[in-house]
């Protein structure tokens, strides 16, 4: 079992998404997916109220 396969099994769903994007040569989507995950985690960890005005200006 290679390093990539072990990392993919440890990452779970995120590993499946990354492997899918890598196999389909959709590397340009990886930064977009990373930013969406970042904004999602930012909203969850800051409980939404503090960053709401900043996110509102983005959309």
C-alpha positions as CSV (number, residue, x, y, z in Angstrom):
1,X,0.0,0.0,0.0
2,X,1.5,3.3,-1.1
3,X,1.7,6.6,0.8
4,X,-1.1,8.1,-1.3
5,X,-3.4,5.2,-0.6
6,X,-2.8,5.4,3.2
7,X,-3.3,9.1,3.3
8,X,-6.6,8.7,1.3
9,X,-7.9,6.1,3.7
10,X,-7.1,8.3,6.7
11,X,-8.8,11.4,5.2
12,X,-12.0,9.6,4.4
13,X,-14.4,11.7,2.3
14,X,-11.9,14.5,1.8
15,X,-9.4,12.0,0.5
16,X,-12.0,10.6,-1.9
17,X,-12.7,14.1,-3.2
18,X,-9.0,14.9,-3.6
19,X,-8.4,11.6,-5.4
20,X,-11.4,12.2,-7.7
21,X,-10.1,15.7,-8.6
22,X,-6.6,14.4,-9.1
23,X,-7.7,11.4,-11.3
24,X,-9.9,13.6,-13.5
25,X,-7.2,16.2,-13.9
26,X,-9.4,18.9,-12.2
27,X,-6.5,20.5,-10.3
28,X,-8.0,24.0,-10.9
29,X,-10.9,23.0,-8.6
30,X,-8.7,22.2,-5.6
31,X,-8.2,25.9,-4.6
32,X,-11.9,26.6,-4.9
33,X,-12.9,23.6,-2.8
34,X,-10.2,24.6,-0.2
35,X,-11.6,28.1,0.1
36,X,-15.2,26.8,0.5
37,X,-14.0,24.5,3.2
38,X,-12.1,27.4,4.9
39,X,-15.2,29.6,4.8
40,X,-17.4,26.8,6.2
41,X,-15.0,26.1,9.0
42,X,-14.7,29.8,9.7
43,X,-18.4,30.1,10.1
44,X,-18.7,27.1,12.3
45,X,-15.8,28.0,14.6
46,X,-16.7,31.6,15.0
47,X,-20.4,30.8,15.5
48,X,-21.4,33.0,12.6
49,X,-22.3,36.2,14.3
50,X,-18.9,37.8,14.3
51,X,-18.0,37.2,10.7
52,X,-21.5,37.7,9.2
53,X,-20.9,41.3,8.0
54,X,-17.7,40.2,6.2
55,X,-19.3,37.2,4.6
56,X,-22.3,39.2,3.6
57,X,-20.1,41.6,1.6
58,X,-18.6,38.6,-0.3
59,X,-22.0,37.5,-1.7
